Amino acid sequence: MATRARTVLGFVAFVGGYLLLIVWFKAVDVYHLHFATAGPLVVAYNAFRVLFAFYLFWIVYGAGAVVSRAVAGPTWRGLGILDRLALGSFAGAGVWHIVLLILGYAKAYTFPLLLALTLPVLALSFRDVAGTVLELRTWFATRRPRDAAMIVVGTIVVLSAITLLIVKGLYPGGEIDYFTHYFYYYLTVIERGDVWPNEVWYHSYYSKGAGLFFLGMILTDPLAPQLVTACFMAAAALVVHQMACRVAPGTPWPLVCVAMFLAAYIYTPTWAQFEKQHELNAALVIAIAWLSAQALAADARDRTLWLTASALTIVAAVLISTPTAIFVGTVFGMLALVLLLMRRPIQALLCVGLAAVAGLMLVSMLAINYVTTGLIDDRGLHALWRFADIEKLDRWNALANAIVLYWGRLGLQAEGVSAHGIIRFLIYSLRLDLLYPLLIAGIVIAIAAMRVRLRTGTWAGPIKTPYQTAILAAMVLVSLAIGLTAGRGEQISFFRYSSYTVAVVILLAISLGSLPVASTQTWLARVMHDRRTALIALALTLATIVVAASDRPTAWTWPIRGRLAGPISHGARSIRARAAPMPQPGRARESGPCMRRASACCRTAASRAWTRSRWGRAGPTSCSALPKTPARRCRLRDTTTFCSRASFAWTTICRAARCSHLTTSAAISASAGPTAPRHCSRGSAPTPRRSTKTGSPRIGGLSSNRRPCRAFRMTT
């Protein structure tokens, strides 16, 4: 009876504490009313934010636990506590993101509804909370010999976790890129209560699937995205620990890997912003590697649980970041081919199924984009523009912005990383400047093991985690391939997106280091099994991270702001320079007579360009058929600015229509409205003004090097 009473009391305290926490956030409202306040209120505010992160973890975990019990109850109950926590949290992420995307399109992002959804899930997770607390008490009460190495590494892990939580999870950080469009999109979704296309137009393709961000913001305040990412980084740390335990159980290596993983994210001036989706995606990617490796290695009875969790995690990753579908699909497609060659058809079929899940989600997201916005995606516009629904984009009031972004993307691709700079770019993208000592050691051991394999035809011993090693190696190879192809044209975006390589490279190095070496190489075997080796590797890696963070221009740690930032920032500036017509942060709220005239010009010209790019018909001999607008000066400053910007967009489309000479009734300037051209003929192309060495943008497959007439002035 006493135990039952304690259980009921604990349940009431657990659920009641959550309700009181939400009431405190809404009643005190520190973000809107006391943001600049100092003192005890700030301490209490951050303490309550940490408490909300705790509740959010169990809300996400509860959904995953319900699905896991329904799919494979006996297998779920047989898992260890850490496996259950990690699997439940990532499976729950898939469930929650699917539900929240549906609610977003149903215009149901309201506080009462979301609170009502989280309460029963939180209540269902109480049994797991109580069981976890009991197991932790038993573990701490068990007497075991103290290991100095484990104590030192455990202390570093705790300090790294606390520092990361303070620096990235609690401090209201973020860079200009976040506050100019990410943050505005989040706020717009919360204000409108849905994820339908809004005035922050291009984030409809990027961030509409970040349902847990919106859930946290509605329940607490606009700083909630940091807490959501912090929760999943904690779950990712559990995954890193469990994957390392498969490789080196009973050694300091699992805690060493966790310490490296957390320390690498503490000081990252140009990446790893917890307010964005990149780090949430990074946590999901490493979870996909872990869950899929477990599914491939499990027997038929236990495989269903791991496959279900893998599929749900892939769904969550694609909803958060659509390009992840291409990455995951390529990884599992490559693995399926290798497994078929190794005559393992069952595992190959499983990889094909996971790749199919990623492909299905990609097609679904692109179809949603096209149906709701008229554009498949704003990435890859040079290939997808021919399918654009011009009328739908115009009704959304985003046509001019889309055209100018198209022009900027083409310029960015033309200014991609040069051949001599690609090595440096790949080093930074794979985070080798942070982790190269660990990876080099793993490669050395792998080479020694491969020499034995090639000389004798068999490995020197059993491989502990073959599927895990193969998946991690495939992820690195696919990342290199993407960096060499699409990443060269989107340098800064790929650099931030590829933050998942931190965990992948750490675990790949440990997995390579676990490959069996020949018994004759006794010195190498002794080094591998020495407990001090893990501490030395941790010290070297932490020193490398500190050196890289200090921007010292050494052979492996070129400063981001220096040599690599040259091509990266140059490409970013090219977007901003050419996309200056796009009002920051991407909002399309301008209206008025100039806006309507510019939109009409853009709509007609874009329709003609679309027809030619789609059906290959020759361009018109004259642009005089385009609607003419009076050359009048707009009175309002905002309207004047947009008129000039829309004129630039209209001129870009006219160039796409093979117009080589532009004459206007007046020069296009920042003070004049859009003026339709009097004549635009398809004469012979004169010598281009710019050297082709700089990479001239191409629009719709046509060169834009043709010189405009003297009456045309590019004032933007």
NUNU-13173 format. One record per residue (C-alpha): residue number from 1; x, y, z negated. Coordinates in Angstrom, 2 decimals. Layout:
residues N
   nr        X        Y        Z
  NUM        X        Y        Z
...
This chain:
residues 716
   nr        X        Y        Z
    1     0.00     0.00     0.00
    2     2.82     2.39    -0.86
    3     4.50     1.68     2.49
    4     1.27     2.34     4.37
    5     0.77     5.61     2.49
    6     4.31     6.71     3.33
    7     3.70     5.87     6.99
    8     0.49     7.91     7.10
    9     2.16    10.80     5.32
   10     5.08    10.69     7.73
   11     2.73    10.66    10.72
   12     0.82    13.68     9.42
   13     4.07    15.54     8.73
   14     5.45    14.66    12.18
   15     2.41    15.73    14.21
   16     1.47    18.59    11.88
   17     4.99    19.98    12.06
   18     4.71    20.11    15.84
   19     1.43    22.03    15.67
   20     2.82    24.48    13.12
   21     5.89    24.98    15.31
   22     3.77    25.89    18.35
   23     1.65    28.22    16.22
   24     4.81    29.96    14.99
   25     6.07    30.52    18.54
   26     2.76    32.04    19.62
   27     2.18    34.10    16.48
   28     5.65    35.56    15.96
   29     6.58    35.72    19.67
   30    10.22    36.61    19.14
   31    11.01    36.74    22.85
   32     8.49    39.47    23.71
   33     8.27    41.38    20.42
   34    11.62    40.97    18.66
   35    14.15    40.16    21.34
   36    16.62    42.84    20.17
   37    16.09    42.13    16.49
   38    19.08    40.93    14.45
   39    19.30    39.17    11.14
   40    17.45    36.22     9.57
   41    14.72    36.26    12.23
   42    17.22    35.29    14.93
   43    18.53    32.44    12.78
   44    15.02    31.17    12.13
   45    14.10    31.56    15.81
   46    17.01    29.44    17.00
   47    16.39    26.86    14.28
   48    12.82    26.50    15.51
   49    14.04    26.23    19.08
   50    16.26    23.32    18.09
   51    13.27    21.74    16.37
   52    11.21    22.16    19.54
   53    13.99    20.45    21.53
   54    13.72    17.54    19.10
   55     9.96    17.31    19.65
   56    10.34    17.69    23.40
   57    12.70    14.73    23.51
   58    10.11    12.53    21.81
   59     7.32    13.85    24.02
   60     9.24    12.82    27.12
   61    10.36     9.56    25.53
   62     6.81     8.70    24.48
   63     5.55     8.67    28.05
   64     8.43     6.46    29.14
   65     7.90     4.09    26.21
   66     4.21     3.64    27.06
   67     5.02     2.76    30.68
   68     7.88     0.45    29.67
   69     5.73    -1.48    27.21
   70     3.01    -1.87    29.82
   71     5.44    -3.11    32.49
   72     7.71    -5.38    30.45
   73     6.89    -5.44    26.77
   74     9.15    -8.34    25.66
   75    12.14    -6.96    27.55
   76    11.55    -3.51    26.08
   77    11.43    -4.86    22.53
   78    14.65    -6.78    23.09
   79    16.69    -3.69    23.95
   80    19.01    -1.98    21.52
   81    18.07     1.35    20.00
   82    20.38     3.42    22.24
   83    19.23     1.63    25.39
   84    15.60     2.24    24.46
   85    16.16     5.93    23.77
   86    17.97     6.53    27.05
   87    15.67     4.41    29.21
   88    12.49     5.80    27.66
   89    13.57     9.42    28.07
   90    14.44     9.11    31.78
   91    11.44     6.96    32.63
   92     9.28     9.50    30.80
   93    10.85    12.28    32.87
   94     9.47    10.66    36.01
   95     6.00    10.27    34.51
   96     5.86    13.84    33.22
   97     7.11    15.43    36.43
   98     4.54    13.58    38.52
   99     1.71    14.62    36.19
  100     2.87    18.21    35.93
  101     3.25    18.62    39.71
  102    -0.34    17.43    40.16
  103    -1.52    19.83    37.45
  104     0.42    22.64    39.10
  105    -1.39    22.20    42.39
  106    -4.66    21.80    40.49
  107    -4.02    25.27    38.95
  108    -4.14    23.71    35.49
  109    -1.03    25.20    33.88
  110    -2.85    26.44    30.81
  111    -1.74    26.39    27.20
  112    -4.72    24.46    25.73
  113    -4.53    21.71    28.35
  114    -0.78    21.16    28.08
  115    -0.91    21.17    24.29
  116    -3.72    18.63    24.42
  117    -1.62    16.44    26.74
  118     1.48    16.49    24.55
  119    -0.28    15.69    21.25
  120    -1.35    12.09    21.99
  121     2.00    11.28    23.62
  122     3.81    12.63    20.58
  123     1.54    10.61    18.30
  124     2.28     7.42    20.26
  125     6.01     8.00    19.90
  126     5.86     8.17    16.09
  127     6.36     4.42    15.75
  128     9.60     4.70    17.72
  129    10.70     7.69    15.64
  130    10.16     5.75    12.43
  131    11.95     2.72    13.83
  132    14.90     4.83    14.95
  133    15.22     6.46    11.53
  134    15.13     3.05     9.85
  135    17.81     1.61    12.14
  136    20.04     4.64    11.62
  137    19.70     4.33     7.83
  138    20.63     0.66     8.06
  139    23.62     1.41    10.25
  140    24.96     4.11     7.92
  141    24.37     1.93     4.85
  142    26.35    -0.98     6.31
  143    29.90    -1.03     4.98
  144    32.51    -1.40     7.70
  145    36.26    -0.78     7.86
  146    37.10     2.79     8.71
  147    38.97     3.41    11.94
  148    40.95     6.64    12.05
  149    40.75     6.82    15.84
  150    36.96     6.45    15.83
  151    36.64     9.11    13.12
  152    38.77    11.59    15.07
  153    36.94    10.99    18.34
  154    33.55    11.08    16.63
  155    34.40    14.43    15.07
  156    35.36    15.81    18.50
  157    32.06    14.54    19.92
  158    30.03    16.24    17.19
  159    31.93    19.52    17.54
  160    31.59    19.46    21.32
  161    27.86    18.75    21.10
  162    27.25    21.58    18.62
  163    29.33    24.02    20.66
  164    27.55    23.08    23.88
  165    24.16    23.48    22.23
  166    25.03    26.94    20.93
  167    26.73    28.19    24.09
  168    24.42    26.73    26.73
  169    21.27    25.62    24.92
  170    20.51    28.51    22.57
  171    22.36    31.58    23.82
  172    20.18    33.43    26.38
  173    22.75    33.22    29.14
  174    22.38    32.83    32.87
  175    24.06    34.72    35.66
  176    22.80    37.22    38.21
  177    21.73    34.40    40.52
  178    19.36    33.12    37.86
  179    17.86    36.46    36.87
  180    17.35    37.66    40.44
  181    15.14    34.80    41.62
  182    15.05    31.62    39.50
  183    13.71    33.43    36.44
  184    11.19    35.45    38.44
  185     9.82    32.30    40.03
  186     9.40    30.63    36.64
  187     7.58    33.67    35.29
  188     5.35    33.90    38.36
  189     4.33    30.26    38.02
  190     3.49    30.77    34.35
  191     1.52    33.94    35.05
  192    -0.49    32.36    37.87
  193    -0.85    28.96    36.24
  194     0.00    26.99    39.39
  195     2.85    26.08    41.74
  196     1.22    27.17    44.97
  197     3.40    29.44    47.17
  198     3.81    32.84    45.58
  199     5.73    36.06    46.18
  200     9.09    34.57    45.11
  201     8.78    32.76    48.37
  202    11.79    30.50    48.89
  203    11.67    28.97    45.41
  204     8.52    27.21    46.49
  205    10.97    24.83    48.18
  206    13.42    24.66    45.26
  207    11.70    24.78    41.89
  208     8.07    23.77    42.13
  209     8.90    20.31    40.80
  210    10.54    21.56    37.57
  211     7.43    20.69    35.58
  212     9.12    20.27    32.20
  213    10.58    23.77    32.51
  214     7.07    25.14    32.95
  215     5.73    22.97    30.13
  216     8.34    24.31    27.71
  217     7.80    27.92    28.77
  218     4.04    27.68    28.32
  219     4.32    26.06    24.91
  220     7.07    28.36    23.58
  221     8.66    31.22    25.55
  222    10.66    31.93    28.74
  223    13.93    30.64    27.22
  224    12.63    27.06    27.17
  225    14.44    25.82    30.35
  226    17.71    25.81    28.42
  227    16.22    23.54    25.78
  228    14.82    21.14    28.38
  229    18.23    20.79    29.99
  230    19.86    20.37    26.56
  231    17.51    17.46    25.81
  232    18.44    15.69    29.00
  233    22.13    16.37    28.53
  234    21.82    14.58    25.19
  235    20.13    11.67    26.96
  236    22.87    11.72    29.60
  237    25.48    11.52    26.83
  238    23.72     8.36    25.61
  239    23.90     6.96    29.15
  240    27.62     7.75    29.39
  241    28.19     5.99    26.07
  242    26.24     2.90    27.12
  243    27.95     2.65    30.50
  244    31.37     2.93    28.85
  245    30.34     0.29    26.29
  246    29.80    -2.17    29.15
  247    33.38    -1.54    30.26
  248    35.23    -1.31    26.94
  249    33.08    -2.51    24.03
  250    34.45    -2.18    20.52
  251    37.02     0.46    21.51
  252    37.17     4.27    21.21
  253    36.59     4.61    24.97
  254    32.78     5.12    24.82
  255    33.11     8.02    22.40
  256    36.08     9.37    24.37
  257    33.95     9.44    27.52
  258    31.15    11.26    25.70
  259    33.62    13.81    24.32
  260    35.02    14.48    27.82
  261    31.54    14.74    29.27
  262    30.34    17.30    26.73
  263    33.58    19.32    26.65
  264    33.61    19.75    30.42
  265    30.34    21.73    30.29
  266    31.18    24.15    27.49
  267    32.93    26.88    29.49
  268    31.80    26.99    33.12
  269    31.60    30.60    34.37
  270    30.32    29.78    37.87
  271    28.35    26.55    37.34
  272    26.47    24.42    34.79
  273    23.87    27.03    33.90
  274    21.30    25.22    31.77
  275    18.57    27.57    32.97
  276    18.73    26.09    36.47
  277    17.86    22.60    37.66
  278    21.41    21.55    38.56
  279    22.33    20.09    35.18
  280    18.94    18.45    34.78
  281    19.57    16.84    38.14
  282    23.07    15.83    37.00
  283    21.62    14.00    34.00
  284    19.12    12.20    36.22
  285    21.79    11.14    38.74
  286    23.98     9.45    36.13
  287    20.85     7.82    34.69
  288    20.03     6.45    38.16
  289    23.51     4.90    38.32
  290    23.08     3.27    34.91
  291    19.54     2.00    35.40
  292    20.16     0.64    38.89
  293    23.37    -1.12    37.79
  294    21.42    -2.77    34.97
  295    18.67    -3.78    37.39
  296    21.15    -5.40    39.80
  297    22.92    -7.27    36.99
  298    19.79    -8.39    35.08
  299    18.05   -11.69    35.60
  300    14.62   -11.97    37.19
  301    12.78   -11.81    33.85
  302    14.32    -8.51    32.72
  303    14.70    -6.86    36.12
  304    11.21    -5.37    36.31
  305    11.78    -2.94    33.44
  306    15.06    -1.60    34.82
  307    13.69    -1.29    38.36
  308    10.63     0.62    37.15
  309    12.77     3.02    35.14
  310    15.13     3.46    38.12
  311    12.25     4.28    40.47
  312    10.72     6.78    38.03
  313    14.08     8.48    37.52
  314    14.58     8.76    41.29
  315    11.11    10.31    41.58
  316    11.97    12.89    38.90
  317    15.31    13.71    40.54
  318    13.73    14.26    43.97
  319    10.94    16.39    42.55
  320    13.51    18.59    40.82
  321    15.96    18.73    43.74
  322    14.85    17.51    47.17
  323    18.40    16.98    48.56
  324    18.92    14.33    45.88
  325    16.75    12.03    47.98
  326    19.33    12.13    50.77
  327    22.16    11.53    48.32
  328    20.46     8.63    46.51
  329    19.13     7.08    49.72
  330    22.60     7.12    51.29
  331    24.21     5.59    48.19
  332    21.78     2.69    48.00
  333    21.77     2.21    51.76
  334    25.55     1.85    51.67
  335    25.33    -0.58    48.75
  336    22.68    -2.64    50.53
  337    24.95    -3.04    53.54
  338    27.93    -4.07    51.39
  339    25.83    -6.55    49.39
  340    24.51    -8.10    52.58
  341    28.06    -8.60    53.79
  342    28.87   -10.21    50.44
  343    25.86   -12.53    50.88
  344    23.86   -11.23    47.96
  345    20.45   -10.73    49.59
  346    18.40   -10.23    46.42
  347    20.56    -7.35    45.19
  348    20.66    -5.90    48.70
  349    16.86    -5.99    48.88
  350    16.65    -4.18    45.54
  351    18.94    -1.44    46.87
  352    16.78    -1.12    49.98
  353    13.73    -0.73    47.75
  354    15.35     2.05    45.69
  355    16.46     3.80    48.90
  356    12.88     3.50    50.17
  357    11.59     5.18    47.00
  358    13.96     8.10    47.62
  359    12.93     8.29    51.28
  360     9.23     8.18    50.48
  361     9.62    10.99    47.96
  362    11.60    13.05    50.47
  363     8.90    12.69    53.12
  364     6.20    13.52    50.58
  365     7.94    16.68    49.39
  366     8.62    17.89    52.94
  367     5.01    17.20    53.89
  368     3.79    19.20    50.88
  369     6.08    22.05    51.90
  370     4.76    22.09    55.44
  371     1.11    21.86    54.48
  372     1.31    24.59    51.83
  373     3.79    27.02    53.43
  374     4.07    26.23    57.12
  375     7.79    25.46    56.84
  376     9.28    22.03    56.17
  377    12.12    23.45    54.10
  378    14.21    26.59    54.09
  379    17.41    24.51    54.08
  380    18.40    23.39    57.55
  381    16.39    26.15    59.19
  382    18.45    25.90    62.38
  383    16.98    22.41    62.91
  384    13.55    22.83    61.31
  385    12.52    26.27    62.57
  386    11.09    24.84    65.79
  387     8.42    23.07    63.73
  388     7.47    26.14    61.68
  389     3.84    27.26    61.51
  390     4.30    30.94    62.25
  391     0.72    31.90    61.49
  392     0.79    30.24    58.08
  393     4.07    31.93    57.21
  394     2.57    35.25    58.24
  395    -0.53    34.72    56.10
  396     1.79    33.97    53.21
  397     3.50    37.29    53.96
  398     6.90    35.57    54.15
  399     7.55    35.49    57.89
  400     9.96    38.41    58.04
  401    11.87    37.10    55.03
  402    12.10    33.62    56.54
  403    13.46    35.02    59.80
  404    16.15    37.02    58.09
  405    17.09    34.11    55.83
  406    17.43    32.04    59.01
  407    19.88    34.58    60.37
  408    21.84    34.62    57.12
  409    22.04    30.84    56.94
  410    23.45    30.68    60.44
  411    26.08    33.21    59.49
  412    26.93    31.23    56.37
  413    27.42    28.06    58.38
  414    29.66    29.89    60.83
  415    31.81    31.02    57.92
  416    32.18    27.59    56.33
  417    35.30    26.33    54.63
  418    38.23    26.12    57.02
  419    40.14    22.92    57.61
  420    43.07    23.98    55.45
  421    40.74    24.92    52.58
  422    38.56    21.81    52.59
  423    40.87    19.84    50.27
  424    40.71    22.55    47.64
  425    36.95    22.78    48.06
  426    36.53    19.03    47.54
  427    38.79    19.08    44.48
  428    36.56    21.64    42.84
  429    33.33    20.00    43.96
  430    34.35    16.65    42.44
  431    35.65    18.45    39.33
  432    39.07    16.88    39.77
  433    40.70    20.02    38.41
  434    39.13    19.03    35.08
  435    39.50    15.25    35.15
  436    42.46    14.37    37.36
  437    44.66    12.81    34.60
  438    41.95    10.27    33.79
  439    41.17     9.49    37.42
  440    44.83     9.10    38.39
  441    45.34     6.59    35.56
  442    42.29     4.61    36.68
  443    43.49     4.60    40.31
  444    46.94     3.35    39.29
  445    45.42     0.39    37.42
  446    43.01    -0.29    40.29
  447    45.91    -0.38    42.77
  448    47.75    -2.89    40.58
  449    44.63    -5.06    40.39
  450    44.02    -4.84    44.14
  451    47.59    -5.92    44.88
  452    46.96    -9.09    42.93
  453    43.65    -9.58    44.73
  454    45.25    -9.20    48.16
  455    48.24   -11.41    47.31
  456    46.37   -14.30    45.68
  457    42.92   -13.99    47.19
  458    41.23   -13.81    43.78
  459    41.05   -11.34    40.94
  460    43.36   -11.83    37.97
  461    40.31   -12.13    35.74
  462    36.57   -11.44    35.59
  463    35.31    -7.98    36.53
  464    33.21    -6.65    33.66
  465    30.85    -4.32    35.53
  466    30.98    -4.95    39.29
  467    27.67    -3.31    40.16
  468    28.32    -0.28    37.99
  469    31.75     0.23    39.55
  470    30.34    -0.16    43.06
  471    27.54     2.36    42.46
  472    29.88     4.95    40.98
  473    32.38     4.50    43.84
  474    29.56     4.85    46.37
  475    28.42     8.08    44.71
  476    31.91     9.54    44.96
  477    32.24     8.53    48.63
  478    28.83     9.96    49.53
  479    29.67    13.18    47.68
  480    32.86    13.46    49.73
  481    30.92    12.86    52.94
  482    28.32    15.50    52.07
  483    31.05    17.95    51.11
  484    32.80    17.41    54.43
  485    29.60    17.92    56.43
  486    26.69    19.88    55.00
  487    28.64    21.15    51.99
  488    31.05    23.14    54.15
  489    28.21    25.37    55.29
  490    26.66    25.75    51.82
  491    29.80    25.97    49.69
  492    28.56    27.66    46.53
  493    25.29    25.72    46.54
  494    27.03    22.37    46.94
  495    29.62    23.29    44.32
  496    26.88    23.93    41.75
  497    24.76    21.00    42.85
  498    27.64    18.52    42.57
  499    28.04    19.01    38.81
  500    26.82    15.42    38.43
  501    30.33    14.35    39.46
  502    31.60    15.09    35.94
  503    29.99    11.97    34.48
  504    30.45     9.96    37.67
  505    34.21    10.59    37.86
  506    34.72     9.91    34.13
  507    32.93     6.58    34.27
  508    34.47     5.61    37.60
  509    37.95     6.16    36.15
  510    37.11     3.98    33.13
  511    35.59     1.30    35.35
  512    38.64     1.24    37.63
  513    40.87     1.03    34.57
  514    39.01    -2.09    33.44
  515    39.86    -4.08    36.57
  516    41.95    -7.15    35.69
  517    45.69    -6.92    36.32
  518    48.22    -9.73    36.69
  519    49.49   -11.43    33.57
  520    53.04   -10.70    34.71
  521    52.42    -6.98    34.30
  522    52.46    -7.24    30.53
  523    53.41    -3.62    29.92
  524    50.39    -2.39    31.84
  525    48.12    -4.81    30.01
  526    49.47    -3.64    26.65
  527    48.90     0.00    27.58
  528    45.34    -0.71    28.66
  529    44.40    -2.49    25.43
  530    46.20    -0.15    23.05
  531    43.69     1.91    21.02
  532    45.99     4.91    21.16
  533    45.64     5.06    24.95
  534    42.09     6.38    24.63
  535    43.22     9.18    22.31
  536    46.08    10.15    24.63
  537    43.70    10.22    27.61
  538    41.26    12.38    25.66
  539    44.01    14.81    24.64
  540    45.31    15.13    28.21
  541    41.83    15.62    29.65
  542    40.86    18.23    27.05
  543    44.12    20.07    27.75
  544    43.36    19.99    31.47
  545    39.86    21.34    30.86
  546    41.27    24.19    28.76
  547    43.90    25.01    31.40
  548    41.32    24.97    34.17
  549    39.00    27.19    32.13
  550    41.79    29.69    31.51
  551    42.15    30.27    35.28
  552    45.85    29.49    35.41
  553    46.96    29.26    39.06
  554    48.71    25.88    38.85
  555    48.87    23.18    41.47
  556    45.63    21.53    40.37
  557    43.79    24.36    38.71
  558    43.34    27.15    41.22
  559    41.07    29.74    39.63
  560    37.53    29.79    40.88
  561    37.57    33.56    41.13
  562    40.73    33.42    43.22
  563    41.52    30.98    45.97
  564    38.34    28.97    46.11
  565    36.10    31.95    45.48
  566    37.42    33.48    48.68
  567    35.48    31.26    51.07
  568    32.66    30.72    48.57
  569    31.99    34.37    47.80
  570    32.55    35.32    51.44
  571    29.85    32.92    52.49
  572    27.55    34.15    49.72
  573    28.13    37.74    50.77
  574    27.33    36.83    54.35
  575    23.87    35.74    53.25
  576    23.33    38.90    51.25
  577    24.67    41.11    54.01
  578    22.56    39.56    56.73
  579    19.62    38.90    54.46
  580    19.58    42.44    53.10
  581    16.13    42.80    54.66
  582    14.92    40.25    52.11
  583    13.79    42.21    49.04
  584    15.35    40.82    45.90
  585    14.53    38.57    44.21
  586    12.82    37.25    47.31
  587     9.44    38.82    46.62
  588     7.16    39.67    49.52
  589     4.84    42.15    47.83
  590     5.42    45.05    50.23
  591     2.32    46.10    52.06
  592     1.02    49.04    54.02
  593     0.93    50.10    57.69
  594     4.65    49.53    58.28
  595     4.43    46.07    56.80
  596     1.49    45.16    59.01
  597     3.16    46.49    62.17
  598     6.44    44.72    61.41
  599     4.57    41.51    60.65
  600     2.73    41.72    63.97
  601     6.02    42.19    65.85
  602     7.69    39.35    64.01
  603     4.71    37.05    64.44
  604     4.51    37.52    68.19
  605     8.24    37.34    68.80
  606     8.64    34.34    66.52
  607     5.81    32.55    68.31
  608     7.58    33.07    71.62
  609    10.89    31.87    70.18
  610     9.18    28.83    68.69
  611     7.58    27.97    72.03
  612    10.92    28.10    73.81
  613    12.78    26.12    71.14
  614    10.01    23.51    70.99
  615     9.28    23.01    74.69
  616    12.48    24.26    76.27
  617    10.77    26.81    78.49
  618    12.75    29.68    79.87
  619    12.59    32.96    78.04
  620    10.65    35.92    79.37
  621    12.31    38.40    81.67
  622    10.95    41.25    79.62
  623    10.05    41.90    76.02
  624     7.64    44.64    76.95
  625     4.73    42.34    76.22
  626     5.49    42.54    72.53
  627     3.13    44.82    70.58
  628     4.46    48.35    70.47
  629     4.27    50.40    67.33
  630     4.58    54.18    66.99
  631     7.98    55.45    65.91
  632     6.95    57.30    62.82
  633     8.73    57.93    59.55
  634     7.18    56.28    56.52
  635     6.77    58.56    53.56
  636     7.25    56.13    50.70
  637    10.79    54.96    50.00
  638     9.82    51.31    49.52
  639     7.83    51.21    52.74
  640    10.68    52.90    54.62
  641    13.13    50.31    53.36
  642    10.97    47.43    54.41
  643    10.31    48.97    57.82
  644    14.03    49.02    58.47
  645    14.37    45.48    57.22
  646    11.50    44.19    59.30
  647    13.04    45.92    62.32
  648    16.20    43.94    61.75
  649    14.22    40.72    61.58
  650    12.35    41.61    64.75
  651    15.62    42.39    66.52
  652    17.01    39.01    65.45
  653    14.09    37.20    67.05
  654    14.45    39.28    70.19
  655    18.04    38.13    70.44
  656    16.87    34.55    70.08
  657    14.66    35.16    73.12
  658    17.79    35.65    75.29
  659    17.42    39.41    75.32
  660    20.85    40.81    76.05
  661    20.05    44.53    76.41
  662    17.91    46.39    73.89
  663    16.79    49.93    74.54
  664    14.44    51.63    72.17
  665    12.66    54.93    72.16
  666    14.65    55.81    69.07
  667    17.59    54.29    67.26
  668    16.59    51.77    64.62
  669    17.64    53.29    61.33
  670    16.81    53.09    57.69
  671    14.59    56.13    58.00
  672    12.54    54.99    60.99
  673     9.82    52.42    61.30
  674     9.97    49.43    63.60
  675     9.85    50.44    67.24
  676     9.08    47.98    70.00
  677    11.61    47.98    72.86
  678    10.75    49.55    76.18
  679    12.66    47.00    78.14
  680    14.70    43.88    77.46
  681    16.10    42.11    80.48
  682    17.98    38.90    80.94
  683    21.00    40.23    82.72
  684    24.47    38.86    82.70
  685    26.02    38.67    79.29
  686    28.72    41.33    78.78
  687    31.87    40.70    76.79
  688    31.04    40.15    73.14
  689    32.12    42.76    70.67
  690    33.18    40.26    68.03
  691    35.86    37.67    68.48
  692    34.52    34.14    68.51
  693    37.22    33.21    66.01
  694    35.14    34.71    63.23
  695    32.28    32.39    64.02
  696    29.42    34.20    65.72
  697    25.98    33.15    64.52
  698    23.80    31.21    66.90
  699    20.04    31.46    66.87
  700    17.85    28.71    68.24
  701    20.89    27.20    69.96
  702    21.61    30.43    71.86
  703    24.69    32.54    71.37
  704    24.13    35.99    69.88
  705    27.40    37.40    71.23
  706    25.69    39.46    73.92
  707    26.33    43.13    73.50
  708    23.30    45.34    72.89
  709    23.00    48.62    74.73
  710    24.35    51.82    73.24
  711    20.96    52.98    72.11
  712    20.81    50.08    69.66
  713    22.44    50.56    66.27
  714    22.53    47.83    63.62
  715    22.04    49.94    60.51
  716    21.46    47.09    58.08
